[in-house]
């Protein structure tokens, strides 16, 4: 609607003339009043003159303040701003404090449209959350940014700055990230002016694929190999364009012996980001140098002329290359070589031997001298660099001829990614070995605890509260139960505990422990919970997941309080992670699939880098003596892995490059099922079985066997004992039993092997296994009918109840 049309026409200057007449009448009246009071004409004239002068000054000032600029107003002209922010390839937008789109260039409207404004762009929940945090940081600090914003199969670098006279606006800049192809860049440079510059210096260049086929050539190479500088030669066999004589000198095939001999330098074009690759899969840069081409007879600093083009080319290669003279002095090293050698950002050392450990110095010096004095050949050797003495690397060495004085070309690939993967594999192997050890220790320890707890129960049957020994026995039993809880944590770490998985939603588990966590955190630690929508269900043991959440929360609380300032924040969030997100992550550990993630983040200052690789190890703790067992995170690790999930730990970056806190991310696979899944409900069986029975007790540990025998005898059972599976099998053949109670791990014949043989003799005879290992692991080894399980350690009452339950179910 045109607001100008609503303005009614007015008579020009009408209002001004009315006001002037009233003012003149007032001045006349006041002058007449002065004359009437004083009766002097001169006083009245002086008064009137002063009013006229003062009125004139006011009129002049008012005319100066009501110019065209004042009438036009102070509204900003956004068209000028739009013209200023037009930048090709960069999306720019301006928003106000209400996050409304105030102004945007054409690139922004083409990519994002005008229906939404940052940070609430239609890029997905994760991207919007990242942009929201960036906007808050910009309002607070004046400017902020994102190195990578990944959304809708596109990637941007985002910069946000606060602007305006009142700092009431945010200027957003979205710059697309482009992946560079170093191989294509080398080919284009060779085929262009740089290739012509090399040809002018007597150096011809060609890029050859791993199959020996030409991909790109310089114009000089095309002219000498085909007679036409405009010939691409792409697709031809590189070896067919050259020939050699009886002295192994290389010539162009077209020129034959009439041409000048060439020195061939082979440079593999391996990208370190792609990891190690076989030589037959790496493209190559071939350099052909005229005989006698050099730099004044040497590559040293005393050279009179140079080839800066060749050095510039080598600096662009992703493979680490360096050149030494015949005495082993460094002449040149490209950035990739210095980065791989661990000297990036520092000056190049005088000799290659200065890069390696003391034990490898002599071997490297001898190799460099041998290749400098011998024929043109190549090889490699394993060395250990000072920057990483624990990981040997392969150093390529090649003798170079045709450059004046003999020289040696060194090649070194950047194996940072390969080293990281090796460490991850070594860490996983170590964790598996430690888990097996922890499981074995827990199993043996459970046998000891079973005997201690059992004897305590038998002694308590003969004592009553108030006896002198009653409290001591109770204290022994309490400490034994505490030790039993430690063994359960070891079994959780080794993934050998008994789980009872159910199909559940992670937010429900978090809600169950929220009140407990609030009490654990206290009043000064803020506790926040965020949940995504449409989370997929997971299959896990809810009690074990609650233990995971509590352990992580307690660690976060201790980390926050250890800083001296007890105030802080603990955040728990559940996220929906689709298979497409996993593919974009490019993780070597997470298989592609749908996951539900639990993220636990605190503001406790983070995990020191030297401790990051050991935080899940059992008994590793940074707490003071007596304040931690070192089994909290190892238990978390074991439960998550046994539930089929994955857990990762990292630090949340903060101000000044320091970590703000630690973050643990748990990925649990989404449980897919076409049928509704209900939680498994076990049938309740009465343990008050009083019918008696004959029981065969098979246990190799004397203490455990004695406790179990006395406990079952007191319940009225007739107990026959055996010390191993073979003896138990013989007694079953010679007698009639109602139940077999057996250990799992025994010498000669273990429990599962005995159970298989028992089924041939007595198919319906029930078997109750006792073990410190997991029930799930046992059922994977042997799955037979009428098989039951009781975990160690157990009390006298527990084994009596379990035996009564089994017999009641079998005979009732």
LOVEX-361152 format. One line per field, with one value per residue (C-alpha): x, y, z. Coordinates in Angstrom, 1 decimal. Layout:
BEGIN
X [X, ...] $
Y [Y, ...] $
Z [Z, ...] $
***
This chain:
BEGIN
X [0.0, 1.4, 1.6, 2.2, -1.3, -2.8, -1.2, -3.8, -2.6, -2.1, -1.8, 1.9, 2.9, -0.7, 0.1, 3.4, 1.6, -1.0, 1.7, 3.6, 0.4, -0.2, 3.4, 3.3, 0.1, 1.7, 4.8, 2.6, 0.6, 3.6, 5.2, 2.0, 2.0, 5.6, 4.7, 1.6, 3.6, 6.7, 5.2, 8.5, 8.6, 12.4, 12.0, 9.2, 11.2, 14.3, 12.2, 10.5, 13.8, 15.3, 12.4, 12.7, 16.5, 15.9, 13.1, 15.3, 18.0, 15.5, 14.1, 17.6, 18.5, 15.2, 15.6, 19.1, 17.7, 14.8, 16.7, 16.0, 18.0, 15.9, 12.7, 13.9, 14.4, 17.1, 15.9, 18.8, 19.1, 19.5, 20.0, 23.5, 24.2, 23.0, 25.3, 28.2, 27.7, 27.4, 30.3, 30.4, 30.4, 29.9, 26.4, 26.0, 23.0, 22.2, 19.9, 18.6, 18.4, 15.1, 16.9, 14.9, 16.4, 17.1, 19.2, 20.8, 22.8, 21.8, 24.0, 22.3, 18.8, 19.7, 21.1, 18.9, 15.9, 14.2, 11.7, 14.1, 17.0, 20.1, 20.4, 17.0, 17.9, 16.3, 19.5, 18.5, 18.5, 22.2, 23.2, 20.7, 22.0, 25.6, 24.5, 22.6, 25.6, 27.7, 25.1, 25.2, 29.0, 28.9, 26.4, 28.6, 32.1, 31.6, 32.5, 32.4, 32.7, 32.4, 35.3, 32.9, 29.1, 28.0, 24.4, 22.4, 25.5, 27.2, 29.9, 30.5, 32.8, 30.7, 31.8, 29.5, 30.3, 28.3, 27.8, 25.8, 26.0, 24.2, 25.7, 22.1, 22.9, 24.7, 26.5, 26.6, 29.1, 28.8, 31.8, 31.6, 34.4, 35.9, 38.0, 41.3, 42.7, 46.5, 46.9, 44.7, 46.5, 49.9, 48.6, 47.1, 50.3, 52.4, 50.2, 50.2, 52.8, 54.7, 55.3, 56.6, 59.0, 60.3, 60.9, 62.8, 65.1, 65.7, 63.2, 60.3, 57.4, 54.7, 52.1, 51.7, 49.0, 49.6, 49.0, 51.8, 49.4, 50.1, 47.6, 49.1, 52.3, 54.1, 54.2, 57.9, 57.5, 54.7, 56.9, 59.9, 57.8, 55.2, 56.5, 53.4, 53.4, 49.6, 49.4, 48.0, 49.4, 46.8, 46.1, 49.4, 52.0, 54.7, 57.4, 56.7, 57.6, 61.2, 64.0, 67.4, 70.7, 73.3, 74.6, 71.2, 71.0, 67.4, 66.3, 63.0, 61.9, 61.1, 64.6, 66.4, 70.2, 70.2, 68.7, 70.4, 70.4, 67.8, 67.9, 64.6, 63.4, 60.4, 58.3, 55.3, 52.2, 50.8, 48.3, 49.1, 45.4, 44.5, 46.8, 49.5, 48.9, 50.6, 53.2, 51.1, 48.2, 50.0, 50.2, 53.7, 55.4, 58.1, 60.8, 63.2, 66.3, 68.8, 72.3, 74.3, 71.4, 72.4, 73.0, 76.5, 77.7, 76.2, 72.9, 74.5, 74.2, 77.2, 75.3, 75.4, 72.0, 68.9, 65.7, 63.1, 60.4, 61.4, 61.6, 58.2, 56.8, 58.2, 56.9, 53.3, 53.6, 51.8, 54.7, 57.6, 60.7, 64.2, 67.5, 71.1, 74.5, 77.0, 78.3, 74.8, 74.1, 70.4, 69.9, 66.1, 63.0, 59.4, 56.8, 55.4, 58.8, 59.3, 55.8, 56.3, 59.8, 58.3, 60.1, 57.2, 57.5, 61.2, 64.4, 65.7, 68.5, 71.9, 71.9, 69.2, 70.9, 69.8, 66.2, 66.6, 67.4, 70.9, 70.8, 69.9, 72.3, 75.2, 73.0, 71.4, 74.7, 76.2, 73.0, 73.1, 76.8, 76.3, 73.5, 75.4, 78.5, 76.9, 74.8, 71.4, 69.2, 66.6, 65.6, 64.2, 65.1, 63.3, 64.3, 62.9, 62.4, 63.2, 59.6, 58.2, 60.8, 58.3, 57.0, 59.5, 58.9, 60.0, 62.5, 62.9, 66.4, 67.3, 70.5, 70.0, 72.3, 72.3, 72.1, 75.8, 77.2, 75.6, 72.7, 70.4, 66.6, 64.9, 61.1, 59.1, 55.3, 53.2, 52.0, 50.1, 46.8, 48.3, 50.0, 46.7, 44.9, 47.7, 47.4, 43.7, 44.1, 46.8, 44.5, 41.6, 43.9, 45.2, 41.7, 40.6, 43.6, 43.1, 39.4, 40.2, 42.6, 40.1, 37.4, 39.7, 40.7, 37.1, 36.1, 38.8, 38.1, 34.4, 35.2, 37.0, 34.2, 31.6, 33.4, 33.9, 30.2, 29.0, 31.0, 29.8, 26.2, 26.8, 28.4, 25.6, 23.1, 24.8, 25.0, 22.3, 22.5, 24.2, 26.8, 30.4, 31.2, 28.0, 29.1, 32.5, 31.0, 28.6, 31.6, 33.4, 30.3, 29.8, 33.4, 33.0, 29.9, 31.8, 34.6, 31.9, 30.7, 34.2, 34.3, 31.0, 32.6, 35.5, 33.1, 31.3, 34.6, 35.4, 31.9, 31.2, 28.4, 24.9, 22.6, 18.9, 18.3, 14.9, 13.7, 13.6, 13.9, 17.0, 15.0, 13.0, 16.2, 17.5, 14.2, 14.5, 17.8, 17.2, 16.1, 19.0, 21.4, 20.1, 20.8, 24.3, 25.1, 24.1, 22.7, 25.6, 26.0, 23.4, 21.9, 20.2, 18.6, 17.7, 16.0, 15.7, 12.4, 11.8, 14.5, 14.8, 14.5, 17.5, 18.0, 19.9, 19.7, 18.0, 19.7, 23.1, 22.4, 21.4, 24.8, 26.5, 24.7, 25.4, 29.1, 29.5, 27.6, 29.7, 32.9, 31.6, 30.8, 34.2, 35.9, 33.9, 34.6, 38.3, 38.8, 38.2, 35.0, 32.1, 29.8, 29.4, 27.0, 26.3, 24.3, 22.8, 21.3, 19.9, 20.4, 19.1, 22.0, 21.0, 23.2, 23.9, 25.4, 27.7, 28.8, 29.6, 31.6, 33.9, 34.6, 36.8, 35.2, 31.4, 29.7, 27.1, 23.7, 21.1, 22.0, 20.6, 23.3, 23.6, 25.9, 27.2, 29.0, 30.4, 32.4, 35.1, 38.1, 38.5, 40.7, 44.5, 45.8, 48.3, 45.4, 43.0, 44.2, 44.1, 40.8, 38.9, 41.7, 40.7, 42.2, 43.4, 42.3, 43.5, 41.7, 43.4, 44.2, 41.1, 38.7, 38.3, 38.8, 39.6, 36.7, 34.0, 34.8, 36.1, 32.6, 30.9, 33.1, 32.3, 28.5, 28.4, 30.4, 28.5, 25.3, 26.6, 27.4, 30.3, 31.7, 34.0, 35.6, 36.8, 37.3, 34.9, 37.0, 36.8, 38.3, 42.0, 42.4, 41.8, 39.2, 36.0, 35.1, 34.9, 32.3, 31.4, 29.3, 27.6, 26.2, 23.7, 22.3, 18.6, 16.6, 14.6, 11.7, 8.6, 6.7, 6.0, 8.5, 7.6, 9.9, 10.7, 8.8, 10.1, 7.7, 7.7, 8.4, 8.1, 11.4, 9.7, 10.3, 10.1, 9.9, 13.6, 15.6, 18.9, 21.4, 24.8, 27.2, 30.1, 32.8, 36.5, 37.1, 37.1, 35.9, 33.0, 32.0, 32.0, 29.9, 27.4, 27.1, 26.5, 24.0, 22.0, 22.2, 20.7, 17.7, 17.0, 18.6, 20.7, 23.9, 26.5, 29.8, 32.2, 35.4, 35.3, 33.0, 34.3, 33.6, 30.2, 29.4, 30.3, 28.1, 25.1, 25.6, 25.5, 22.8, 19.4, 19.5, 16.8, 19.2, 22.9, 24.5, 27.8, 30.6, 31.3, 35.1, 36.7, 39.9, 39.7, 36.0, 34.2, 30.5, 29.2, 30.9, 29.6, 26.0, 26.2, 27.1, 24.4, 21.7, 22.6, 22.1, 19.3, 17.6, 15.2, 17.7, 17.9, 21.3, 22.0, 25.3, 27.3, 29.8, 31.4, 31.0, 28.0, 24.9, 24.6, 28.1, 27.3, 24.1, 26.1, 28.4, 25.7, 21.9, 20.1, 16.7, 16.3, 19.5, 19.6, 22.1, 23.2, 26.1, 28.9, 29.4, 26.2, 25.0, 23.7, 20.2, 20.5, 21.7, 19.0, 16.3, 17.6, 17.8, 14.2, 13.1, 14.6, 13.2, 9.8, 9.6, 10.8, 8.7, 5.8] $
Y [0.0, 3.4, 5.4, 8.6, 8.4, 8.7, 12.0, 14.8, 17.9, 21.0, 24.7, 25.6, 27.7, 28.2, 27.0, 29.0, 32.3, 31.8, 31.2, 34.3, 36.5, 35.3, 36.0, 39.5, 40.3, 39.1, 41.2, 44.3, 43.7, 43.3, 46.5, 48.5, 47.1, 48.3, 51.8, 52.0, 51.0, 53.1, 55.9, 56.2, 55.8, 55.0, 52.1, 50.6, 51.0, 49.3, 46.4, 45.9, 46.0, 43.4, 41.0, 41.5, 40.6, 37.6, 36.3, 36.7, 34.6, 31.8, 31.9, 31.5, 28.6, 26.8, 27.2, 25.6, 22.6, 21.8, 21.1, 18.4, 15.9, 16.3, 16.0, 12.8, 11.0, 8.6, 5.3, 3.1, 2.6, -1.3, -1.2, 0.2, -2.6, -5.3, -3.9, -3.9, -7.6, -9.0, -11.5, -14.4, -17.8, -16.4, -16.4, -13.3, -12.4, -9.8, -10.6, -8.5, -9.5, -11.3, -13.5, -11.9, -11.7, -8.0, -8.2, -10.9, -11.1, -13.1, -16.1, -16.5, -16.4, -18.8, -21.4, -20.9, -18.9, -16.1, -18.2, -18.8, -16.9, -18.1, -19.8, -21.4, -22.5, -25.7, -27.7, -30.3, -30.3, -30.9, -28.0, -25.7, -26.5, -25.7, -22.4, -21.5, -22.0, -19.9, -17.1, -17.0, -16.9, -14.0, -12.0, -12.6, -12.2, -10.1, -12.7, -16.5, -19.2, -22.8, -24.6, -27.1, -27.0, -30.3, -30.4, -31.4, -33.1, -29.7, -28.2, -24.6, -22.5, -20.1, -16.7, -14.5, -11.0, -8.4, -5.1, -1.9, 1.3, -0.4, -3.8, -4.9, -7.0, -10.2, -10.5, -14.2, -15.4, -18.9, -20.0, -23.4, -25.8, -27.3, -30.5, -30.0, -32.6, -32.4, -34.9, -33.0, -29.8, -31.2, -32.4, -29.0, -27.2, -29.5, -29.0, -25.2, -22.4, -24.1, -27.1, -24.7, -23.2, -26.6, -27.4, -24.2, -25.4, -28.7, -30.7, -32.5, -33.7, -36.2, -37.7, -41.5, -43.6, -46.8, -48.8, -47.0, -45.0, -41.3, -38.9, -35.4, -34.1, -30.8, -29.2, -29.8, -33.6, -33.8, -32.0, -34.4, -37.5, -36.9, -33.9, -31.9, -29.7, -29.7, -33.5, -34.7, -38.2, -39.2, -42.9, -44.0, -46.3, -44.2, -46.8, -47.0, -43.3, -44.0, -46.4, -47.2, -48.3, -50.9, -48.5, -48.2, -44.5, -43.3, -41.5, -40.4, -43.2, -40.6, -39.1, -42.5, -42.2, -38.8, -37.2, -36.4, -38.9, -38.2, -38.8, -40.2, -39.2, -41.2, -39.3, -41.3, -39.0, -40.6, -38.6, -39.1, -38.6, -41.7, -43.9, -46.3, -47.8, -50.4, -49.0, -50.4, -48.2, -44.9, -42.4, -41.0, -37.9, -38.6, -35.9, -36.3, -34.1, -33.4, -34.7, -31.9, -30.0, -28.8, -25.7, -24.8, -28.3, -28.6, -28.3, -26.4, -22.8, -21.9, -22.6, -19.8, -20.5, -22.5, -24.2, -22.5, -24.1, -27.6, -26.7, -25.0, -28.2, -30.4, -28.2, -28.8, -32.6, -34.4, -36.9, -35.8, -35.3, -34.0, -33.8, -34.2, -33.8, -36.6, -35.8, -36.1, -32.3, -31.4, -29.2, -29.1, -30.5, -29.8, -29.1, -32.6, -34.1, -31.7, -32.4, -36.2, -35.8, -33.9, -30.6, -28.6, -24.9, -25.2, -24.9, -27.9, -29.7, -30.1, -33.9, -36.6, -38.5, -35.6, -36.7, -40.2, -41.8, -42.4, -46.1, -45.5, -42.7, -44.8, -46.9, -43.9, -42.1, -45.2, -45.6, -42.0, -42.2, -45.6, -44.3, -41.0, -42.9, -45.8, -46.1, -44.6, -46.9, -46.8, -48.6, -48.0, -48.6, -48.6, -45.8, -44.4, -40.7, -38.6, -37.2, -40.7, -43.2, -46.0, -46.2, -47.2, -45.6, -46.4, -43.9, -44.1, -43.5, -43.0, -42.0, -39.0, -38.4, -35.7, -32.8, -32.0, -33.5, -36.8, -36.3, -38.4, -38.1, -39.0, -39.7, -40.0, -40.5, -38.9, -41.9, -39.9, -41.5, -45.0, -44.6, -43.5, -46.6, -48.8, -47.3, -47.8, -51.5, -51.9, -50.3, -52.6, -55.6, -54.5, -53.9, -57.4, -59.0, -57.1, -58.1, -61.7, -61.4, -59.5, -62.2, -64.9, -63.1, -62.4, -66.1, -67.4, -64.6, -65.5, -69.0, -67.6, -65.2, -68.0, -69.9, -66.9, -65.7, -69.3, -69.9, -66.6, -67.6, -71.0, -69.3, -66.8, -69.7, -70.6, -67.0, -64.5, -60.7, -59.7, -62.5, -61.4, -62.8, -61.9, -58.3, -59.6, -62.2, -59.6, -57.3, -60.1, -60.8, -57.1, -56.8, -59.9, -58.6, -55.4, -57.5, -59.3, -56.0, -55.3, -58.7, -57.8, -54.7, -56.7, -59.1, -56.1, -54.7, -58.2, -58.5, -61.7, -60.6, -61.8, -59.4, -59.4, -57.3, -55.6, -53.5, -49.9, -46.2, -44.4, -41.3, -43.7, -45.0, -41.4, -40.4, -43.3, -42.0, -38.3, -37.7, -39.7, -37.8, -34.4, -35.5, -36.7, -33.5, -31.2, -27.7, -26.0, -28.3, -27.6, -30.7, -30.5, -33.2, -32.9, -35.5, -35.8, -36.9, -40.1, -42.0, -45.7, -48.4, -50.2, -53.6, -53.6, -54.3, -51.3, -51.8, -52.0, -48.8, -47.0, -48.0, -46.6, -43.3, -43.0, -43.9, -41.2, -38.6, -39.3, -39.0, -35.6, -34.4, -35.3, -33.6, -30.4, -30.3, -31.1, -27.7, -26.0, -24.3, -26.7, -24.9, -26.4, -28.0, -31.6, -32.2, -35.4, -35.6, -38.4, -38.1, -39.9, -40.9, -42.2, -44.5, -41.5, -39.6, -42.6, -42.6, -38.9, -39.4, -41.8, -43.7, -46.8, -48.3, -47.6, -49.9, -48.2, -48.4, -46.5, -45.7, -44.0, -41.9, -40.9, -37.9, -37.0, -33.6, -31.8, -28.6, -30.3, -29.1, -32.1, -35.2, -34.7, -35.9, -38.3, -40.0, -40.3, -43.7, -45.2, -43.9, -47.2, -49.4, -51.2, -49.7, -46.6, -43.5, -39.9, -39.4, -39.3, -42.4, -44.0, -41.9, -44.2, -47.9, -47.2, -49.5, -46.9, -46.2, -49.8, -51.0, -48.5, -49.7, -53.4, -52.8, -50.8, -53.3, -56.3, -54.5, -54.3, -50.6, -48.2, -45.5, -42.6, -40.0, -36.6, -33.1, -30.1, -27.2, -24.0, -20.5, -20.1, -23.6, -25.3, -28.0, -26.8, -30.3, -33.9, -35.6, -39.2, -40.4, -43.9, -45.4, -48.2, -49.8, -49.3, -52.5, -53.3, -55.8, -56.3, -57.7, -55.9, -56.9, -57.2, -57.4, -61.0, -61.9, -65.0, -67.2, -66.9, -70.3, -70.8, -71.6, -73.2, -76.7, -79.1, -82.5, -83.3, -85.1, -86.5, -84.0, -84.6, -81.7, -81.5, -78.8, -78.9, -76.2, -77.9, -74.8, -74.2, -77.8, -78.0, -74.9, -75.9, -79.5, -78.2, -75.6, -78.2, -80.8, -78.4, -78.1, -81.9, -82.9, -86.1, -84.7, -86.7, -84.9, -85.2, -83.3, -83.2, -84.0, -87.5, -88.6, -86.9, -88.8, -92.1, -91.5, -90.6, -94.0, -95.8, -93.9, -92.0, -88.3, -85.5, -82.7, -82.1, -79.0, -78.4, -75.9, -74.8, -74.6, -77.8, -79.8, -82.9, -82.6, -79.3, -78.8, -78.3, -81.5, -83.5, -82.1, -83.3, -86.8, -86.7, -86.1, -89.5, -91.3, -89.2, -86.9, -85.3, -84.8, -81.0, -79.4, -76.3, -74.6, -72.5, -70.0, -66.6, -66.2, -64.9, -67.0, -65.7, -67.0, -70.4, -70.7, -69.9, -72.8, -75.3, -75.0, -77.9, -78.4, -78.2, -76.1, -73.5, -71.0, -69.4, -66.8, -66.8, -65.7, -66.8, -67.1, -70.3, -69.0, -68.1, -71.6, -73.3, -71.1, -71.7, -75.5, -75.5, -73.3, -75.8, -78.9, -77.2, -76.3, -79.8, -81.9, -79.6] $
Z [0.0, -1.0, 2.2, 0.2, -1.2, 2.3, 2.9, 2.3, 0.4, 2.4, 1.5, 1.3, 4.2, 5.6, 9.0, 9.1, 8.2, 11.0, 13.5, 12.3, 12.7, 16.2, 17.1, 15.7, 17.6, 20.8, 20.3, 19.6, 22.8, 24.9, 23.5, 24.2, 27.8, 28.3, 27.1, 29.3, 32.4, 31.8, 29.8, 27.9, 24.1, 24.0, 26.4, 24.3, 21.1, 22.6, 23.9, 20.5, 18.7, 21.0, 20.4, 16.6, 16.7, 18.9, 16.7, 13.6, 15.2, 16.1, 12.5, 11.0, 13.2, 12.6, 8.8, 9.1, 11.0, 8.6, 5.5, 3.0, 5.0, 8.1, 6.1, 4.4, 7.7, 8.9, 7.5, 6.2, 2.5, 2.3, -1.5, -0.9, 1.6, -0.9, -3.5, -1.1, 0.0, -3.4, -3.6, -6.2, -4.5, -1.0, 0.6, 2.9, 5.0, 7.8, 10.7, 13.6, 17.3, 16.6, 14.0, 11.2, 7.8, 7.1, 4.0, 1.8, -1.4, -4.4, -3.6, -0.2, -1.7, -4.5, -1.9, 1.1, -0.1, 1.9, 3.8, 6.7, 8.2, 10.0, 12.4, 11.7, 8.1, 6.6, 7.0, 9.6, 13.4, 13.9, 11.6, 13.1, 16.6, 15.4, 13.9, 17.0, 19.2, 16.8, 16.9, 20.7, 20.6, 18.1, 20.2, 23.2, 21.8, 18.7, 16.2, 15.9, 13.2, 12.1, 10.3, 8.7, 8.5, 6.9, 5.7, 2.6, 1.0, 1.0, 3.2, 4.2, 6.4, 8.4, 9.8, 11.9, 13.1, 15.1, 13.3, 13.4, 15.4, 18.3, 17.5, 16.7, 13.6, 12.7, 9.4, 8.2, 5.6, 4.1, 2.0, 0.3, 0.9, -2.2, -2.4, -4.2, -6.5, -6.3, -9.2, -11.5, -10.5, -11.4, -14.8, -15.6, -14.6, -16.8, -19.8, -19.3, -19.1, -16.3, -18.5, -21.2, -18.6, -17.8, -21.4, -21.8, -19.0, -20.7, -18.5, -20.1, -17.8, -18.2, -15.8, -16.1, -14.6, -12.6, -15.7, -17.6, -19.7, -20.3, -18.7, -19.3, -21.0, -21.4, -24.9, -25.1, -24.4, -27.1, -29.6, -29.1, -28.7, -31.5, -33.5, -32.6, -29.4, -29.4, -29.3, -25.9, -26.1, -23.5, -23.5, -25.1, -23.5, -21.9, -22.3, -26.1, -26.5, -25.2, -26.1, -24.6, -26.1, -25.1, -22.5, -21.0, -22.0, -22.6, -25.8, -27.3, -29.6, -32.4, -32.2, -31.7, -31.3, -33.1, -30.0, -26.8, -23.9, -21.2, -17.4, -16.1, -12.6, -11.3, -8.7, -7.2, -6.8, -3.6, -1.5, 2.2, 3.1, 1.1, 3.3, 2.0, -1.4, -3.5, -6.1, -9.0, -7.9, -7.7, -10.6, -11.3, -12.5, -15.0, -15.5, -18.5, -18.2, -21.0, -20.4, -18.8, -17.5, -14.1, -11.9, -12.5, -11.9, -8.4, -6.5, -3.6, -2.5, -4.7, -7.9, -10.4, -12.1, -10.9, -11.9, -9.6, -11.8, -10.8, -7.1, -7.3, -8.9, -6.2, -3.4, -4.7, -4.6, -1.8, -1.5, 0.7, -1.4, -0.5, -2.3, -0.9, -2.5, -2.7, 0.8, 2.3, 2.8, 2.4, -0.7, -0.8, 1.0, 0.1, 2.8, 2.6, 3.5, 6.4, 7.7, 7.5, 9.2, 12.1, 11.4, 10.0, 11.0, 11.7, 9.6, 7.7, 9.5, 7.7, 7.2, 6.9, 9.7, 12.0, 11.5, 12.8, 16.2, 17.3, 16.4, 12.7, 12.0, 10.7, 8.4, 6.8, 6.3, 4.6, 2.4, 1.2, 0.3, -1.5, -3.7, -4.4, -5.7, -7.5, -10.6, -10.9, -8.8, -6.1, -2.9, 0.5, 4.2, 7.5, 9.9, 13.2, 13.2, 16.3, 16.2, 16.6, 17.6, 18.4, 14.8, 12.0, 8.6, 5.1, 3.6, -0.2, -1.6, -5.3, -7.0, -9.4, -12.4, -15.1, -12.7, -12.6, -9.5, -8.4, -5.9, -3.9, -3.9, -0.6, -0.3, 2.8, 3.0, 5.7, 7.7, 10.4, 9.6, 9.3, 12.6, 14.2, 12.9, 14.2, 17.6, 17.6, 16.6, 19.3, 21.9, 20.9, 21.2, 24.5, 25.8, 24.7, 26.4, 29.6, 29.5, 29.2, 32.1, 34.2, 33.5, 34.6, 37.7, 38.6, 38.0, 40.4, 42.9, 42.8, 44.0, 47.0, 47.8, 47.5, 50.2, 52.5, 52.1, 52.6, 55.8, 57.1, 56.5, 58.2, 61.2, 61.5, 61.8, 65.1, 66.4, 67.3, 67.4, 70.6, 70.6, 70.8, 67.3, 65.5, 64.6, 63.4, 61.1, 59.7, 59.0, 57.2, 55.1, 54.3, 53.1, 51.0, 49.4, 48.6, 47.0, 45.0, 43.6, 42.4, 40.6, 38.9, 37.6, 36.3, 34.6, 33.1, 31.7, 30.2, 28.8, 30.7, 33.0, 32.8, 30.9, 30.7, 27.6, 26.8, 23.9, 25.3, 24.6, 25.9, 27.2, 29.5, 31.0, 31.5, 33.1, 35.6, 37.0, 36.6, 40.2, 41.5, 39.3, 40.6, 44.2, 43.2, 41.4, 44.2, 44.0, 42.4, 39.4, 36.7, 35.2, 31.8, 29.6, 25.8, 23.7, 19.9, 18.4, 16.5, 18.4, 17.4, 20.1, 21.4, 22.9, 26.2, 29.9, 31.5, 34.9, 33.3, 31.2, 34.4, 35.9, 32.8, 33.1, 36.9, 36.5, 33.8, 35.9, 39.0, 37.0, 35.6, 39.1, 40.4, 37.4, 38.0, 41.7, 41.2, 39.7, 43.0, 41.8, 42.5, 40.0, 36.6, 34.2, 33.2, 30.0, 28.7, 25.3, 23.1, 19.3, 16.3, 14.0, 10.6, 8.4, 6.1, 9.0, 9.8, 6.2, 6.3, 9.5, 7.7, 10.9, 10.7, 13.8, 13.5, 11.0, 8.7, 10.2, 12.3, 15.9, 18.9, 20.6, 24.3, 24.8, 28.2, 28.4, 31.3, 32.1, 34.2, 32.2, 29.9, 29.8, 29.5, 26.2, 27.8, 29.7, 26.7, 25.6, 29.1, 30.6, 29.9, 31.3, 34.6, 37.8, 36.0, 37.9, 38.3, 41.6, 45.0, 46.9, 48.4, 46.3, 43.3, 42.2, 38.6, 37.5, 36.7, 33.1, 32.5, 33.6, 31.3, 28.4, 29.1, 29.4, 26.2, 24.2, 25.5, 24.5, 20.9, 21.1, 20.8, 23.2, 22.3, 24.5, 23.4, 24.8, 24.1, 22.8, 24.8, 24.8, 24.2, 22.7, 26.1, 26.5, 28.2, 29.4, 28.5, 26.2, 26.1, 23.2, 23.2, 20.0, 20.4, 17.3, 16.6, 17.1, 13.9, 14.2, 12.1, 15.1, 18.4, 21.0, 24.6, 27.5, 28.5, 31.7, 33.5, 35.2, 39.0, 40.6, 44.3, 46.0, 49.1, 47.8, 50.7, 48.9, 49.4, 46.7, 45.7, 44.4, 42.7, 43.4, 41.0, 42.0, 41.7, 44.4, 47.8, 49.7, 47.4, 47.3, 51.1, 51.6, 48.9, 50.4, 53.9, 52.7, 50.7, 53.4, 55.9, 53.6, 53.8, 50.5, 50.1, 48.5, 46.6, 45.7, 42.8, 42.1, 38.3, 35.3, 34.8, 38.4, 38.3, 35.0, 36.6, 39.7, 37.4, 35.7, 39.0, 40.8, 40.6, 41.0, 40.9, 40.1, 39.1, 40.5, 38.6, 38.1, 34.6, 34.5, 35.8, 34.9, 32.5, 31.8, 32.3, 33.1, 29.5, 28.3, 31.2, 30.5, 26.9, 28.1, 30.8, 28.1, 26.6, 29.9, 31.5, 29.0, 31.5, 34.3, 35.2, 35.5, 37.6, 36.6, 39.0, 37.4, 37.7, 33.9, 32.1, 31.6, 28.0, 27.3, 28.8, 26.7, 23.6, 24.3, 25.3, 24.7, 26.2, 27.9, 31.6, 32.0, 34.8, 36.1, 39.4, 39.4, 41.8, 44.5, 46.1, 49.8, 51.5, 51.2, 47.5, 46.5, 48.6, 47.0, 43.5, 44.0, 45.4, 42.5, 39.9, 41.6, 42.0, 38.3, 37.2, 39.6, 40.2] $
***
